[in-house]
């Protein structure tokens, strides 16, 4: 599921900053604003996994024949939506929710959804470059296993740095599942998805996606298993739990941004810090002026919304960085 722990850490750090550590009145953030996030951590963390959860729609929670059982990949389709279209749809849906508690819950989830794209936009050029994508895009015999290995290595390193090692052994808990909460998302996100993708989904489609995703995660991420590595039973492509910081590029090895075509020495931690700054700006806009304030204003790198099909993704064969070292193999 992509950068599962890193997405969780990004959202949790903001919640702690704005709500948990706020020395203000009840329901207020650190600057004294009434915050939609107050008491809605579960919704924020669910939203932070973004469209990745939707890739479980239509799958069986026990049998792992993933590409054969998935009848339509809502996850990939949602990743390709434009920023403004999604923000407009969220803003419209939020404005129609009369119950304040329910409105704050869905707004917290929607904000989490945006945080997922913010981290993706900042960090996936790094992931794509170091997992050796080719000049023609997703090409090469091992591009998928390389990407998954690197993502899991990064997650372990980030968990160690941000005191989130619990999720290495319990990755399913990065998706808090309370049926009464996911039903609220079902109720409102169903309308958003059907409007934007022009596809009908079941009334409990989001609850189903979370439940199936948790079942798959519970069978183990971040733990070596030769059987799963060979068969891809479970989540496959495991890496060792003993990961250092090399995968975060703390040494400052030069690499090329596939979208900007520029060379940089930034580490994953540098990019993560930029995502934190971006998320703080988005939060400030929403808490002061609501979701509609973002419409037409999402002009940060790559519109914050994934990689369009025409993106220039490349990998240089003369890259001095050895991929196997990045994942601790």
ChimeraX attribute file (.defattr): number of C-alpha atoms within 10 A of each C-alpha:
attribute: neighborCount
match mode: 1-to-1
recipient: residues
	/A:1	18
	/A:2	17
	/A:3	25
	/A:4	23
	/A:5	26
	/A:6	25
	/A:7	26
	/A:8	25
	/A:9	21
	/A:10	23
	/A:11	24
	/A:12	17
	/A:13	13
	/A:14	16
	/A:15	21
	/A:16	14
	/A:17	13
	/A:18	23
	/A:19	21
	/A:20	15
	/A:21	11
	/A:22	17
	/A:23	13
	/A:24	15
	/A:25	11
	/A:26	12
	/A:27	15
	/A:28	18
	/A:29	24
	/A:30	17
	/A:31	13
	/A:32	14
	/A:33	15
	/A:34	16
	/A:35	23
	/A:36	23
	/A:37	26
	/A:38	18
	/A:39	17
	/A:40	19
	/A:41	20
	/A:42	21
	/A:43	28
	/A:44	26
	/A:45	28
	/A:46	26
	/A:47	27
	/A:48	33
	/A:49	29
	/A:50	23
	/A:51	21
	/A:52	22
	/A:53	25
	/A:54	25
	/A:55	23
	/A:56	28
	/A:57	25
	/A:58	19
	/A:59	21
	/A:60	17
	/A:61	16
	/A:62	11
	/A:63	11
	/A:64	16
	/A:65	13
	/A:66	18
	/A:67	10
	/A:68	8
	/A:69	14
	/A:70	15
	/A:71	12
	/A:72	16
	/A:73	16
	/A:74	21
	/A:75	16
	/A:76	14
	/A:77	14
	/A:78	20
	/A:79	19
	/A:80	14
	/A:81	16
	/A:82	16
	/A:83	22
	/A:84	18
	/A:85	13
	/A:86	20
	/A:87	21
	/A:88	18
	/A:89	19
	/A:90	21
	/A:91	19
	/A:92	14
	/A:93	17
	/A:94	21
	/A:95	13
	/A:96	10
	/A:97	15
	/A:98	9
	/A:99	8
	/A:100	10
	/A:101	13
	/A:102	15
	/A:103	19
	/A:104	20
	/A:105	24
	/A:106	29
	/A:107	27
	/A:108	26
	/A:109	27
	/A:110	25
	/A:111	27
	/A:112	29
	/A:113	22
	/A:114	24
	/A:115	30
	/A:116	29
	/A:117	26
	/A:118	29
	/A:119	26
	/A:120	24
	/A:121	21
	/A:122	24
	/A:123	21
	/A:124	22
	/A:125	20
	/A:126	22
	/A:127	23
	/A:128	22
	/A:129	20
	/A:130	23
	/A:131	23
	/A:132	24
	/A:133	24
	/A:134	18
	/A:135	14
	/A:136	12
	/A:137	18
	/A:138	15
	/A:139	13
	/A:140	11
	/A:141	8
	/A:142	12
	/A:143	17
	/A:144	16
	/A:145	15
	/A:146	20
	/A:147	20
	/A:148	21
	/A:149	25
	/A:150	28
	/A:151	24
	/A:152	29
	/A:153	28
	/A:154	27
	/A:155	28
	/A:156	28
	/A:157	23
	/A:158	25
	/A:159	19
	/A:160	17
	/A:161	11
	/A:162	13
	/A:163	10
	/A:164	17
	/A:165	18
	/A:166	13
	/A:167	19
	/A:168	22
	/A:169	16
	/A:170	16
	/A:171	20
	/A:172	22
	/A:173	15
	/A:174	22
	/A:175	22
	/A:176	18
	/A:177	17
	/A:178	13
	/A:179	14
	/A:180	9
	/A:181	18
	/A:182	23
	/A:183	16
	/A:184	19
	/A:185	24
	/A:186	19
	/A:187	15
	/A:188	18
	/A:189	21
	/A:190	18
	/A:191	18
	/A:192	18
	/A:193	17
	/A:194	12
	/A:195	12
	/A:196	14
	/A:197	12
	/A:198	10
	/A:199	11
	/A:200	12
	/A:201	16
	/A:202	11
	/A:203	15
	/A:204	16
	/A:205	22
	/A:206	23
	/A:207	24
	/A:208	23
	/A:209	20
	/A:210	26
	/A:211	23
	/A:212	22
	/A:213	23
	/A:214	22
	/A:215	15
	/A:216	22
	/A:217	21
	/A:218	16
	/A:219	16
	/A:220	20
	/A:221	25
	/A:222	25
	/A:223	18
	/A:224	15
	/A:225	18
	/A:226	12
	/A:227	11
	/A:228	16
	/A:229	16
	/A:230	10
	/A:231	12
	/A:232	16
	/A:233	17
	/A:234	23
	/A:235	20
	/A:236	22
	/A:237	25
	/A:238	23
	/A:239	23
	/A:240	17
	/A:241	18
	/A:242	13
	/A:243	21
	/A:244	17
	/A:245	19
	/A:246	18
	/A:247	27
	/A:248	24
	/A:249	21
	/A:250	14
	/A:251	12
	/A:252	13
	/A:253	14
	/A:254	15
	/A:255	23
	/A:256	20
	/A:257	21
	/A:258	21
	/A:259	16
	/A:260	13
	/A:261	12
	/A:262	9
	/A:263	11
	/A:264	13
	/A:265	14
	/A:266	17
	/A:267	21
	/A:268	22
	/A:269	14
	/A:270	16
	/A:271	19
	/A:272	20
	/A:273	15
	/A:274	16
	/A:275	23
	/A:276	20
	/A:277	14
	/A:278	17
	/A:279	23
	/A:280	15
	/A:281	11
	/A:282	19
	/A:283	23
	/A:284	14
	/A:285	15
	/A:286	17
	/A:287	16
	/A:288	12
	/A:289	11
	/A:290	16
	/A:291	23
	/A:292	18
	/A:293	17
	/A:294	18
	/A:295	15
	/A:296	12
	/A:297	11
	/A:298	17
	/A:299	11
	/A:300	12
	/A:301	12
	/A:302	20
	/A:303	16
	/A:304	23
	/A:305	24
	/A:306	23
	/A:307	19
	/A:308	12
	/A:309	9
	/A:310	8
	/A:311	14
	/A:312	16
	/A:313	23
	/A:314	22
	/A:315	20
	/A:316	14
	/A:317	10
	/A:318	6
	/A:319	15
	/A:320	10
	/A:321	13
	/A:322	9
	/A:323	17
	/A:324	13
	/A:325	11
	/A:326	21
	/A:327	24
	/A:328	18
	/A:329	10
